[in-house]
Amino acid sequence: MSIFKLLVDWLKTIVTALVIVLVLHYFVFNLSTVQGDSMKPTLEENEWLFVNKIVYLIGSPNVGEVIIMKDPNGVPGKEKFFVKRIVGMPGDRIEISGQKLYRNGNLVDEPYTDTLIEDMDYGPEVISDGHYFVLGDNRHAGASEDSRSFNAVPKKLIQGRADFILWPIGKIEAL
């Protein structure tokens, strides 16, 4: 086998592997690093998340899921991503009153938070078709930029569902 043929074979293998990795990264899964405190106590800064992207290509988000989404107020070319929890689906009536979250008039049990909602009351608001109401798990005053400031988000901004904490090793767990 000539050196030229060997180099061409290696190049084909590398290009094939690169294409597979890129397809998996853009359509199936990726890793995301938590930045900020908006999801405390569930997630801490610098934890790595396994993000399932294919789940929303074949289905829709559900209440309680932790998602990765594009910043709705983002500047083109400088994309910023948020980690949030879905608390309202299309057609749901969302209200924050007396430091508590209500969905369709029912108090929402939120075992993933460590405090009542310290910010102002919100709503009531009925979520539009194709939109989702998201909140950070950190309900301390001013701790999370979420649907209370930028309204319900369209599904097209939701990039995937955070399924696992992968790093640090001591915190590996399903979300």
C-alpha positions as CSV (number, residue, x, y, z in Angstrom):
1,M,0.0,0.0,0.0
2,S,1.4,3.4,-1.0
3,I,1.8,6.2,1.5
4,F,-0.6,8.3,-0.6
5,K,-3.3,5.7,-0.4
6,L,-2.7,5.3,3.3
7,L,-3.0,9.1,3.8
8,V,-6.3,9.2,1.8
9,D,-7.7,6.4,3.9
10,W,-6.8,8.2,7.1
11,L,-8.3,11.4,5.8
12,K,-11.5,9.6,4.9
13,T,-11.7,8.1,8.4
14,I,-11.1,11.5,10.0
15,V,-13.6,13.3,7.9
16,T,-16.2,10.6,8.5
17,A,-15.6,10.7,12.3
18,L,-15.9,14.5,12.2
19,V,-19.2,14.4,10.3
20,I,-20.6,11.9,12.8
21,V,-19.5,14.0,15.8
22,L,-21.0,17.1,14.3
23,V,-24.3,15.4,13.5
24,L,-24.5,14.0,17.0
25,H,-23.6,17.4,18.5
26,Y,-26.2,19.4,16.6
27,F,-29.1,17.0,16.5
28,V,-28.7,14.3,19.2
29,F,-26.9,15.6,22.3
30,N,-24.2,17.9,23.7
31,L,-22.7,18.9,27.0
32,S,-23.5,22.2,28.7
33,T,-21.8,24.0,31.6
34,V,-24.0,25.7,34.2
35,Q,-23.2,29.4,34.6
36,G,-24.7,31.4,37.4
37,D,-26.9,30.6,40.4
38,S,-30.4,30.7,38.8
39,M,-31.0,27.0,39.2
40,K,-29.8,26.6,42.8
41,P,-30.3,24.3,44.8
42,T,-30.8,21.9,41.9
43,L,-27.7,22.9,39.9
44,E,-24.5,24.6,40.9
45,E,-22.2,26.8,38.9
46,N,-19.7,24.8,36.7
47,E,-21.6,21.5,36.7
48,W,-21.7,19.8,33.4
49,L,-25.0,18.7,32.0
50,F,-25.8,16.0,29.4
51,V,-28.3,17.7,27.1
52,N,-30.7,15.5,25.1
53,K,-31.5,17.4,21.9
54,I,-33.4,14.7,19.9
55,V,-36.1,14.4,22.5
56,Y,-37.7,17.7,21.4
57,L,-37.3,16.9,17.7
58,I,-39.7,14.0,18.2
59,G,-41.8,15.3,21.1
60,S,-42.6,18.3,23.2
61,P,-41.4,19.6,26.5
62,N,-43.3,18.7,29.7
63,V,-43.8,20.4,33.1
64,G,-41.0,19.9,35.5
65,E,-38.3,19.3,32.8
66,V,-35.0,21.2,33.1
67,I,-34.2,22.7,29.7
68,I,-31.5,24.5,27.9
69,M,-32.8,27.5,25.9
70,K,-31.5,30.4,23.9
71,D,-31.8,33.8,25.5
72,P,-35.1,35.3,24.1
73,N,-33.5,38.8,24.3
74,G,-30.2,37.6,22.8
75,V,-28.1,39.5,20.3
76,P,-27.5,37.7,17.0
77,G,-24.0,36.4,16.8
78,K,-23.6,36.5,20.6
79,E,-25.8,33.6,21.6
80,K,-26.4,33.1,25.3
81,F,-28.1,30.1,26.8
82,F,-30.1,29.6,29.9
83,V,-30.9,26.6,32.1
84,K,-34.5,26.8,33.4
85,R,-37.4,24.5,34.5
86,I,-40.7,24.4,32.6
87,V,-43.5,25.2,35.0
88,G,-46.2,26.1,32.4
89,M,-47.4,24.5,29.2
90,P,-49.4,26.0,26.3
91,G,-52.9,26.8,27.6
92,D,-51.9,26.8,31.3
93,R,-52.9,29.8,33.4
94,I,-49.8,30.8,35.4
95,E,-49.9,33.1,38.5
96,I,-47.5,33.9,41.2
97,S,-49.3,35.2,44.3
98,G,-48.4,35.4,47.9
99,Q,-44.9,34.0,47.1
100,K,-46.3,30.8,45.6
101,L,-46.8,29.5,42.1
102,Y,-50.2,28.5,40.8
103,R,-50.9,26.6,37.6
104,N,-54.6,26.5,36.5
105,G,-55.6,27.8,39.9
106,N,-53.8,25.0,41.8
107,L,-50.8,25.5,44.1
108,V,-47.7,23.9,42.5
109,D,-45.7,21.6,44.7
110,E,-42.0,22.6,44.1
111,P,-39.7,20.3,46.1
112,Y,-36.7,21.4,44.0
113,T,-36.7,24.9,45.5
114,D,-35.4,26.0,48.9
115,T,-37.5,29.1,49.4
116,L,-40.8,30.8,48.6
117,I,-40.8,33.1,45.6
118,E,-39.3,36.3,47.0
119,D,-40.0,38.5,43.9
120,M,-43.2,40.4,43.1
121,D,-46.5,38.7,42.2
122,Y,-47.0,37.8,38.5
123,G,-50.0,37.2,36.3
124,P,-52.3,35.6,35.9
125,E,-51.3,34.8,32.3
126,V,-52.6,32.1,30.0
127,I,-49.7,30.6,28.0
128,S,-50.0,30.9,24.2
129,D,-49.8,27.9,21.9
130,G,-46.3,26.8,21.2
131,H,-44.9,28.6,24.3
132,Y,-43.6,27.5,27.7
133,F,-43.4,29.4,31.0
134,V,-40.0,28.8,32.6
135,L,-38.5,29.7,36.0
136,G,-35.1,29.2,37.6
137,D,-35.2,27.0,40.7
138,N,-33.5,29.8,42.7
139,R,-36.5,31.7,43.9
140,H,-34.6,34.3,46.0
141,A,-35.2,37.9,45.0
142,G,-33.5,38.8,41.7
143,A,-31.8,35.4,41.4
144,S,-33.2,34.3,38.1
145,E,-33.9,35.9,34.7
146,D,-36.9,33.9,33.5
147,S,-40.4,34.1,32.0
148,R,-41.3,36.7,34.7
149,S,-39.0,39.1,32.8
150,F,-39.1,37.9,29.2
151,N,-42.5,36.1,29.2
152,A,-43.3,32.6,28.0
153,V,-40.7,31.3,25.5
154,P,-41.5,29.8,22.1
155,K,-40.5,26.1,21.6
156,K,-38.0,27.1,18.9
157,L,-35.8,28.6,21.6
158,I,-35.7,25.4,23.5
159,Q,-32.5,23.5,22.6
160,G,-32.8,20.4,24.6
161,R,-33.6,18.7,27.9
162,A,-30.9,18.4,30.6
163,D,-31.1,14.8,31.6
164,F,-28.0,14.2,33.8
165,I,-25.4,16.0,35.8
166,L,-22.1,14.6,34.5
167,W,-19.5,16.6,36.5
168,P,-18.3,16.8,39.1
169,I,-18.2,13.0,39.5
170,G,-19.5,13.1,43.1
171,K,-22.7,14.8,41.8
172,I,-23.5,12.5,38.9
173,E,-27.3,12.0,38.9
174,A,-30.4,12.1,36.7
175,L,-32.4,15.3,36.7
